[in-house]
Amino acid sequence: MLIACMSKYQSVRGTRDLLPELKRSFRLIDETAYKTAQTYGFSEIETPIFEFSDVFHRSLGETSDAVSKETYTFTDRGGDSITLRPEGTAGVVRSFVSEGLAQHVPLKLYYYGPMFRYERPQKGRYRQFYQFGVEILGLESALADVECLDLAWTIIKKLKLSERCILEINTLGDVQSRNRYRQALVAYLTPYKTELSADSQVRLEKNPLRILDSKDEGDKKIVANAPLMENYLNETSKKFFDDVQQGLKNLNIPYKINPKLVRGLDYYCHTVFEFTTTELGAQGAILSGGRYDGLVEMLGGPKTAGVGWAAGVDRLADLCAVNLENQKVAPISFIANGENALKEAVRLASLARNRNQYCEVFLTGNFKKKLEKANKLGTSKAVLIFDQENGSLEYKIKDFTTGEEKAATQAEAEKI
Ligand code: HAM
């Protein structure tokens, strides 16, 4: 009976509570990312976590897994079909169009928040997960792709993860190149149709490029000899990809070309990329994105180029856990012995906190226990306050590194 009650109130499958330790990692990642993005001239945007379902159906494509299998969609009380956002780009572009932001291009935006996908939960894959993302709107140049990648690489370096992941890039070319390639790929795959996995048989009709990154072993064997995109690129597409690579070399950003990288969302053209790690099992992509020049028009706006990426903060946090451990800040502790001393400790800590100092005051326990707690928290310095028999207070300042204690005045304790 008790077990049944407990399970009823567990968090929903695929969601998790960000308890203080984990939340601290999330916060540090978000802070590192947005402070770095600001140095590249990006500004923050926040869009709602739900949109009319059409926003995602139009932009991600009906055949993308995100839309066909993974959306949280419901009809609201007014009869509208609403979807919890599975990613951030569609909402940013919807906002760009509906808020008339086209007159302000080029725009460089970043965002952070929860996304929702009904995927099979496993390590590194959640149904509510968090992305930090960036989008550049209105820049056609390959240098915008390079700037995006440079920003991603700088953040990864600041999080000390550069040794633990690799940038994979590919090009999907422009519409003309992609259509030619699509035809060649379908011609190659059609004779194998019955041998393909059930999912890939559907994709062969609707979205054959997705078969290239199928995880099915049988599909992988068939795909191994498939024609390659690079042989179907027209001059414009070839030059664009060359320019991106030149830009990466210029900035010493290491990368590897992965000709099978196609990405799951339909809106991409030209550059697609993923930073991957082998340390998180099957869910190795920690940051991914690409160029999406047709998306603004698709959502009813003027022809506008776009490029961006999103990082999976849950996955970064799993990787960073060790790196972040020694970034804890040491408090100043206020340790009271006696009732009046405790009131004074609360007052002194408030003064220091108003100067942005991190302080701890221990409201319970005896004096010895309080000293132990302070030590455990890594206290650097403490103010010790004692009730005196005559009703006055005595102050001491203790240096926790040397263990040295010396008498202090109230004025000194106020300024610590
Ligand atoms: P995405 O590849 O679908 O792209 O997601 C970006 C990142 O979010 C992934 O690399 C991964 O780290 C993380 N992620 C995705 N699904 C999950 C999940 N179920 N659990 C945990 N983490 C997950 C996009 O979302 C595009 N909007 C990126 C973009 C921005 N393209 C252009 N601009």
Residues whose N, C-alpha, C, O or C-beta is under 5 A from the ligand:
A	BS01	HAM	E87 G88 T89 R117 E119 G124 R125 Y126 F129 V134 A285 I286 L287 S288 G289 G290 V307 G308 W309 A310 A311 G312 D314 R315
